[in-house]
């Protein structure tokens, strides 16, 4: 048996009415649209641009490239190496 989760969302009435109209004309329910969004998120592991407030959605590869540019910018504490810093930060999480 599949486990079901329920979402309860607060949204502006006017926005909901407009969105419901668009979905209705397309023959799609709000539930189907939300399921489709979650399937997209699961498949791509990315948030679609339309869901980003500033319209910017970076891929994981773009994020990694941006992080690589930051390497070496912040000074290490005396006696600290990149390896010890990494190990310290990773120790905060249980893997």
Order of alpha helices (4+ residues) and beta strands (2+ residues): alpha-alpha-alpha-alpha
